[in-house]
Amino acid sequence: MEKPRQDWAGLANISFGFFGIQIGFALQNANMSRVFQSLGASLDDLPALWIAAPLTGLLVQPVIGYMSDRTWLGRFGRRRPYFVAGALLAALALLLMPLSTVLLASALLLWMLDASLNVSMEPFRAFVGDMLRKDQHTAGYAVQTAFIGAGAVVGSLFPYLLDHLGVSNEAVGGWIPDTVRYSFWAGGVALFGAVMWTVVTTREYSPEEQAAFGEPAEAHADTGATLATRNGGSSFWWIAAGALLALATERFGFKKEVYLLAGLLGGYGLLSYVAIRLARAGRSQGMLASIVGDFSGMPPIMKRLAVVQFFSWSALFIMWINTTPVVAQNFFATTDTASRAFQDAGNWVGVLFSVYNGVAALAALFLLPTLSRRLGKARTHMICLLAGAAGYASFFVIRDPDMLIVSEFGIGVAWASILAMPYAILASSLPQSKLGIYMGLFNVFVVIPQLLVATVMGSIMKAFFPDQPIWTMAFAAATLVLAALAMTRVKVVEEAGPDAP
């Protein structure tokens, strides 16, 4: 027995909640640097303030993935309870963010916002795999990417449109501009409404139905049990690496954010040691042992894709942190965060982000399925990543800020592929009953590069390119080229049958 084939309406209902989630992410990505700087943060402070977002994802996604795989609340389903909980908290954070008058409050709300968005987002990745047959995975993730792009366009453009409607765009007296304030409030309402649409219009398959589709109801392989065979030596290597990095930070005067990276290395080593001890004591089915066991025992194709994700998301996080200061300094000739020119640059960045997201939405629906059928998923992803590298590199040859829209076309094609192709490949290669935990662990390789950029990039820029943020775009281009090269190691067994419904 096969899962029912979904038509376009079914595919849309499954992923429409991501439209609202991405409005929240777009408002965060395009405006938080401006919010922080408007509240008094310096350019050097931005990476440390942004650390909250990826750190939250690193902690939340594997836990939510593990829990959602083991959840069944009858008619409320498996993934949908997490959709609702995350949407409620994220909407609250968006409503409170514009009321911040001090930097600490906005940083704490960013932490809350990102945690909540991750609670909703991670199960949405697995939801597509739950609901669709394998020959529809590419179409399912393409539709999800289209909603991500559309939501990001709305979220990115909203401050710009409000400015043109006469809403104040100036940060007066250390307050967040009204354009940003109203955008966050509208975004909170839109996020919750979109997620509830998916909750109301979809019905999840029960464990019994999944079993009828050939997916055993209790197929949680005890990967944690393999930890019992280990002696814990690798755990001490992780702890030692963290300690050495902390000492190097102290000795060579790296930026203080690097201490967080050192702490994460040592923390993982400690957790893995505890997991090994639990497994040896016969408690391998617990959350910690299962997560560590699944992480260390990832399927080979997931390990290769993890390298691609690492470099891809390094480039994206560089862009999100630095585009506003790059555009303000190099295209609007200002570094004064209280000036009208700086706020105009911030609005233009919102337009640029809406362009690449709009391009991603169209590319996901029309370009990716066509290229995937003709060239395969792996080659399609490689080509799209190189298009993004060209987009970043073009920042060095363009002088007119209006022409940066051309750069965003290449970035948009890469963004579409980053959001769709790796997940389509994974969903067709992983056991459905563990799709949540594996998707959560896969997203660790979205988060780790973000932490690395937030902790290390500032030290590199301070040492070699002080007060020249434009060079961050060179790093972004180079990392996407590395991601494309890593994609040559990913071999995909293409599914027979069309990708369209």
N, C-alpha and C positions, 0 to 999 in steps of 0.2 A: 504494500500500500504506500502511495506517495502523498506528500503534502499537496493540498490543492494549489493550483497555479493562480497567482494573484494577477489581477488586471492593474492598469495604471492607477485607478482609484485606490485599490488595496495597497499598492506600493506607497502611494502618497500618504494614506492614513497612518501607516506604520512609522513613517519618518517625519510627519509634520511637526511633532514636538521639537525636533531639532531646529526648526525655523526659529522658535522662541529662544531655545538655549543659545543659539548662535547670535541672536540679538544681544543677549547678555554678554557673551564673549567679545563681540565686536565693540560694544560700548566700553568694556574693560580694556581691550587691546589698544583702541584708538585714542582713549581719553585719560587713562590712569597716569601716564607720564605727565600730561598737562595738569591733571588734578594735583599730583604731588608737587610739581614745580610751582603751581599757583599758590599752594599752601606753604611754600618756602623751601622745598627740597632743592639741592644743587644737582648739577648734571652727574657728579660723582656719586650722589646718594641713590640714583635711580636703580642700579642693579640690586642693591641691598633691599630696597623697598619692594622690588618685583619678585624677590625670592619666595615670598609667601605663596604665590600662585603655584609654581611648580612643586614646591615642597608639599603643599596640600594634596596635589594630584598624586604624588608619589605614595603618600600614606593612604589615601582614600580609595583609589581605583582597585588595587588588588583585593582589599577587604570587601568592597562592595561587590566585586566580581565573584569572590568566594561565597558570600552570603546569598547573592541572587541565584546562583546555581542550585542552592539548597533550599530555596524558598518556594512554597506553593500555598497560597492563601485562597484556594477555591476560585470563586468568580473574580476575585481581585487579582489573581494571576501570580506570576513569578517576577517579572521585571517592573510591572506598572506601579507597585507600591513605592519603589525607589524613585520612579519618575516624579510622583506626586510630592514625596518628602523633599527631594532636592529642589523642585520648582518652587515650593512654598518658601523655603529658606533663601533661595537665590532672589526671589521677588522682594522679600523683606530687605535683603542687603542692598538691592538697587534702589529701593525707596529711601533707605537711610543714608546712603553714600552722599547724596548732594547736601545733606544737612551737616556734613563734617566741617568743622572750623579749625581743627588742628590736625597735624600730619599723622600723629599716632592713631587717631580715630579712623582716618581714611585707610591706613595700612591694615588695621584690624578688620575693617569691613571688606577690604580686598581679600583677605584670608577667608572670611566667611563666605563671600561671593564665590570664590573659586572652589572652595570645598563643596558648596551646594551644587554648583554647576557640574562638578565631577560626579556627585551622587546621581544626578539625572543622566549625565552623558554616557557613563560607562555601560549601564544596562542597555542603552539604545544601540550600541555597537553589537551586542550579543542578540538583541531583539530581532535584528534583520536575519541573522543566522537561524534563530529559533523559528521564525515565521515562514521562511522561504526555502524552496527546494534549491539544490545546488546550481542548476542551470539558470537560476534567476539571481544569483548572488551579485554578479557584476551590475545588473540592472538595479537591484535593491540598494547597493551602496552608491551607485550613481545618482539615484533619486535622492538619497539622503544627502549626498554632497550638494545637489542642486538646492535643497532647502537650506543647507548650511550657507551656501553662497548668497541666497536670497535674503536670509536673516542677517547676514553680515552687511549686505548692502544697506538694508534698512537701518541697522544699528550705527553704521559708520556715517551715513548721510544725514541723520537726523539733526545733529547740531548745526551742520552747514545750512540745511533748509530753514531751521528756526532763525538763524542769523539773517537770512535773506527775507524772512517774514517780519523782521524788525525787532526780534528778541535780543536783548543785550548780550554781547559776546565778550565783555570785558570783565576781568577779575578785579573787582573793586574792593579795597579794604581787606584783601586776603581771602575773599569769598570765591567759591567756585562760580564761573560764569553761568548766567541763567540758561544759556543754550544747552550746557551740559546738564544742569540741574533738571530741566524739564525732559530731556532725552532719557535720563536714567529712570525717572518716574514712569514715563510711557513704556520704556523697555521692560520694567517689572510687570506691568499689566499684560503686555504682549507675551512675555515668556510664560507666565502662568496659564494664559488662555490657550496658547499653542500646545503646551504639554497636555492639558486637559482634553483637547481635541483627540489626540492619539489615545488617551486613556479611555475615552468614551466610545470611540469608533472601532476599536480593535478587541479581539477576544483571543487570549493566549491558549495554546494547546496544552492540555493537561499532561501529566506524566504518562498516563495510560495511552493517550493519543500519540505522544512521542514514541512510545514503545511500539505502537502499531505501525509507525512510519519507519521502524527499524532502529530507533534510538532507545536503548534500554533505559528504563526509568531510574535505575540506580547503577550508573556506569562510572562512578567516581573512582577511578583507578587510585590505588593507595600509593601514590608517588612518595608520600612522606615516609613510607616504610623503608625506602632505599636509603634514607638518611641514617638508619640504624647501622648500616655497614661502614660508616665513615668514622674516622677517629678525631675529627674536629680540627685537623691541621690547617685546612683551607680557611677556617674561621679566624685563626690566629694571624694568617697572612693579611686578611682584610683589616683586622685590628691594627697590625703593624703598619700597614699602608696609611691608615688614618693618622696614626701617631707621627709617622715620618713627615706627612704633609703638614701637620700642625707645627712641628718643629721647623720645617722649611719656611713656613709662613712667618714665624717669629724671627728666624735668622735673617731672611732676605727682605723682610718688610713688605710682603704681599698684602693686598687689601684684606681687611678684616673678614670680608665675606667668605674667604677661602677656608676659614676655620669651620664654617658650616659644612663644606664639602668634606673636610677631614672628619668631622663628626659623623657624617652619613656613612663614610667608609667603615669607620670603627663600629658604628651602630649596627650596620648590616652584619659585620663579623660576629658581634655579640649575639644578635638575634639568631644567626645560623647555628652558633654553638648551642644556644638554648634549645633550638629546634632539634638538633642532633640528640641532645640529652633526653628530650621528651620522646623522640622516636625509639631510642634504646629502652626507655621505660614502658614501651608498649602504647604510647599515646600518639601514634602517627596520624590519626584521623582528625586531630585538632586543627584549628585554623592556622596557627603559626607553622606547624610542621608541614601541613599541606601546601601552604603558600611557598615556603622555602623549598620544599621538595619539587613542586611544579616549576619554580623558577630555575632551579639547577638542572631539572630534567626536561627542559623545553625541547620540542621536536626540532630536527635540523633545519627545516625550512623557516621556522620561526626565529631561530638564532641568526640565520643569514639576513632575514628581513629586519631584524633588530638593528643590525649594523647600518642598514639603509635608513631606518627611522632615526637613528642617532644623528647622522649627518644632516638629514633633511630638516629635522626640527631645530637643530642648532642654527641653521640659516634663518628659519622663521622667527625664532626668539630674538636673534640679533636685529631683525627688521622691526619687530614690535617695540622693542625697547628704544631703538635709536632713530627711527624714521622721523619723529617729530623734531629732535634737535638737529638732525642732518638737514631737513628741509628748511627749518628756521634759519640756520646759520649759512647754508650754502646757496639757498634760493630766495630767501627773504631778508638776508643780510642783517640778522638780529640774533642776539643771545639774551636779550632783556625779556624775562618771562612776564613782566607786567605791561609790556608794550602791546599796542594794537597789532603790530606786525607779527609778533609771536603768536597771538591768538588766531590771526588770519592763517598763519602757517599750520597751526593745529587743526583748523577747519579744513584746510586743503589736504592735509594728511588723511582726514576722514573721507574726503572725496576719493583720494587715491586708493585707500583701502576698500572703498565701495566698488571701485572699478575692478580691482583684482578679484574681489569676491563675486561680482557680476559675471566676469569672464569665467570664473570657476563654475558657476551655476550652469552657464551655457555649455562649457566644455564637458561637464559631467554628463549632460543629457545627449549631446550630439557628437562630440569628438572622441571621448573615451570608449564608448561602446563600439564605434566604428574601428578605431585603431586596435582595440583589443581583439576583435574578430579577425582582423587581417594580420596583425603582428604578434598577438599574444599579450598577456597581461604584463609580463616582465619587460619586454622591449618597449611597450607603451609607456610604462612608468619611467624607464630610462630616458626616453626622448623628452618627456614632459619635465623631468628634473633639469635637463640641460637647457630647456627653454627658460626655466626660472633663473638659472645661473646667468644667462645672457641678460635677463631683466635687471638683476642686481648690478652687473657690470656696467650697464648703460648709465647708471647714476654718475659715472665719471666723465661721460662725453656729452651729456645733456646740460644745457645752461638755462633753458627756459622752464620754469616750474610747470607750465601747462603741458610741456612735452613729456613730463614724467608719466603721463597716462600711457604712453607707449611702453614704458618699462613695466607697467603693471599688467600688460597683456601677457608677457612671458611669465611673470610671477603668478598670475591667475591660473594659467594652464598647469603649472607645477603644483599649485595649491589644490586644484581639483584632483589631480592624480594622487597626491599625498593622502588626501582624505578618503579616496575610494579604492585604489588598486591594492595596497597592502592588505586591507581588511577583506576585500573580495578573495584574494589569494588565501588568506588564513581561514576564512569561514568555510572554504571548500576543502580544507586540509586538516581541520581539527575536529575532535569528537564533539558533537553538539551538547552533550551533557556537561562538558567542562568549558563551554564557550565563554562563559562569563569570567571565570578566573583567568583563562588564557588571554582574553582581550584586555583584562585589567593588568596582567603582567606585561603584555605587549606595550601597553601605554606607559610602563616604566621607562621605556626607551624613547618616549616622547618627553618625559619629565626630566630624566637625567641630563640630557644636553641643555635643557633650559637652566638647570641649576649650575651646570658647568659654565654656561655663558654668563649667568648672573654673578658667579663668584670669580671667574678667571678673566673674562673679557675686559673688565674694568682695569685690572692690573696690567694687562697687555697694552691697552690704550694709553694708560697713564705713563707707562715706561717708554713707548715707542711713538705714539701719536697723540700727545697731550693736546686737548682742545681742538682735535680734528676728527670729529665723529664720522665724517664721510668715509674713512677707511674701514669702518665696520661693514660697509657694503662689499668691500673686497673680500673680507672674511666670509660673508654670506655666500657670495658667488663661488668661492673656492670649496666650501663645504658641500654645496649642491653638486659640484663636479665629482667630489669624492663619493657622494651618495649614488650618483649615476654609475660610477665605476664599481661600487659594491654590488649594484643590482645585477651585474654580469654573473655573479655567483649564485643567483636565485634561479633555480630550474623549476618551472611550473608544468604540471601535467594538466593541459587545458581540458576543460569540461566540454563534452559534446553537446550540441544543441544551441539554440539561439539565446542571447542574453536578454533580449526584450521580451516582455510578457506576451 
